[in-house]
């Protein structure tokens, strides 16, 4: 296992809510793909049925946190400052994937963009942009 | 059914009928007049950072989204399907470990197609928020969609590979 892979499994394994929704992640070199298998308890709208928008937001937020931990060793889990979520298509009862792009890592703040899709990478179902505080020891 | 009873009925149905809301144990404490107050009871499974025992940001996201949706229904005279278009959340401080989190959402504007909501998450006092959210919802989002619509594959794709836009 590479260092990045160790850090990745450590960060996702340490978030109880990531286990609660059933997400995991895979690394291909330095590229990480987060995977959210479909399960009944992540449904928000049972009529369609559609995955809960909050779950998709949480999935993408944790994808961003995981990507940050893959990119470099951090003392602590980064803290979310803000997220802006766009819902593009309804989340069908299928496996959902997400990839994050770190747009900038400063001394204290990181900016990360995430896109989630199901069957077609070119037809994303949701996107997230967020700022994360890379906590220093004194806070 | 009075409009208050109708709003309460929709809120309870959204909590009981949505598997994720049920899994989180979301409860609607107050509903009516375009305002919804919901509670996410603290549980160890929904912690985000085990070092601190603080509830996951994602749970707060789900709670705020769900509360905002109920506020939209509480602003409408008749039920219509709704879908979140966008949701922006500012996290001001970590939740207090081991405490229930509440959310108060207010749908302050409804147009023909879109409803706008502001919401805050807190433990005791909405003026001392954990997080604040601003959301927009599309109204009548399931127009023409039958129950089970998402079980079928998307409609015939254009050569560009676009799926069905919602």
Contacts between the chains, C-beta under 8 A, distances in Angstrom:
chain1	res1	chain2	res2	distance
A	14	B	49	7.8
A	14	B	50	5.5
A	15	B	47	7.7
A	15	B	48	5.8
A	15	B	49	7.4
A	15	B	50	7.7
A	15	B	56	6.6
A	16	B	44	6.5
A	16	B	45	5.2
A	16	B	46	6.5
A	16	B	47	4.6
A	16	B	48	7.6
A	16	B	50	6.7
A	16	B	56	7.3
A	17	B	45	7.3
A	17	B	46	5.1
A	17	B	47	6.6
A	17	B	48	5.5
A	17	B	56	3.5
A	17	B	58	5.4
A	17	B	59	6.0
A	18	B	56	8.0
A	19	B	45	7.5
A	20	B	23	7.6
A	20	B	45	4.9
A	20	B	46	6.0
A	21	B	58	7.6
A	40	B	19	5.3
A	41	B	19	4.8
A	41	B	20	6.2
A	41	B	22	7.5
A	41	B	23	4.3
A	42	B	19	7.1
A	42	B	20	5.5
A	42	B	23	8.0
A	43	B	18	6.7
A	43	B	19	4.3
A	43	B	20	6.2
A	44	B	18	5.1
A	44	B	19	7.9
A	44	B	20	5.4
A	44	B	21	7.4
A	44	B	66	7.8
A	45	B	18	6.9
A	46	B	17	5.3
A	46	B	18	6.5
A	46	B	19	6.6
A	47	B	142	7.6
A	47	B	147	4.6
A	47	B	148	7.6
A	48	B	142	6.9
A	48	B	145	6.7
A	48	B	147	7.1
A	48	B	148	7.2
A	48	B	149	5.5
A	48	B	150	4.2
A	49	B	148	7.7
A	49	B	150	5.9
A	49	B	151	7.5
A	50	B	150	5.6
A	52	B	18	6.5
A	52	B	20	4.0
A	52	B	21	7.5
A	52	B	62	6.2
A	52	B	65	7.4
A	52	B	66	7.7
A	53	B	62	8.0
A	53	B	65	5.0
A	53	B	83	7.7
A	53	B	84	4.4
A	53	B	87	7.0
A	54	B	20	6.9
A	54	B	58	7.3
A	54	B	61	4.9
A	54	B	62	2.7
A	54	B	63	7.1
A	54	B	64	7.4
A	54	B	65	4.0
A	54	B	66	6.2
A	55	B	20	5.5
A	55	B	58	7.6
A	55	B	62	6.2
A	57	B	58	6.8
A	57	B	61	4.3
A	57	B	62	7.3
A	57	B	65	6.8
A	57	B	87	6.5
A	57	B	89	7.9
A	58	B	56	6.8
A	58	B	57	7.3
A	58	B	58	2.4
A	58	B	59	7.1
A	58	B	61	5.2
A	58	B	62	6.2
A	59	B	58	7.4
A	61	B	57	5.8
A	61	B	58	5.6
A	61	B	61	6.7
A	62	B	56	7.9
A	62	B	58	6.2
A	76	B	51	7.1
A	77	B	48	7.9
A	77	B	49	5.3
A	77	B	51	7.6
A	79	B	91	7.2
A	79	B	94	7.3
A	80	B	57	4.7
A	80	B	91	5.0
A	81	B	90	7.3
A	81	B	91	6.0
A	82	B	88	6.9
A	82	B	89	6.3
A	82	B	90	4.6
A	82	B	91	6.6
A	83	B	57	7.9
A	83	B	61	7.3
A	83	B	88	7.2
A	83	B	89	5.3
A	84	B	86	6.9
A	84	B	87	7.6
A	84	B	88	4.4
A	84	B	89	7.9
A	85	B	61	7.7
A	85	B	84	7.8
A	85	B	86	6.2
A	85	B	87	4.6
A	85	B	88	7.3
A	85	B	89	7.8
A	86	B	85	7.5
A	86	B	86	5.1
A	87	B	83	6.7
A	87	B	84	5.0
A	87	B	85	5.9
A	87	B	86	6.6
A	87	B	87	7.6
A	87	B	166	8.0
A	88	B	165	7.6
A	88	B	166	7.5
A	89	B	163	6.2
A	89	B	164	7.1
A	89	B	165	6.5
A	89	B	166	5.1
A	90	B	83	6.8
A	90	B	150	6.0
A	90	B	166	4.8
A	92	B	150	4.3
A	92	B	151	7.7
A	93	B	150	6.2
A	93	B	151	6.6
A	119	B	153	8.0
A	119	B	154	7.7
A	119	B	163	7.3
A	120	B	161	5.9
A	120	B	163	5.9
A	122	B	160	8.0
A	122	B	161	4.9
A	122	B	162	7.7
A	123	B	154	8.0
A	123	B	161	6.7
A	123	B	162	5.9
A	123	B	163	4.0
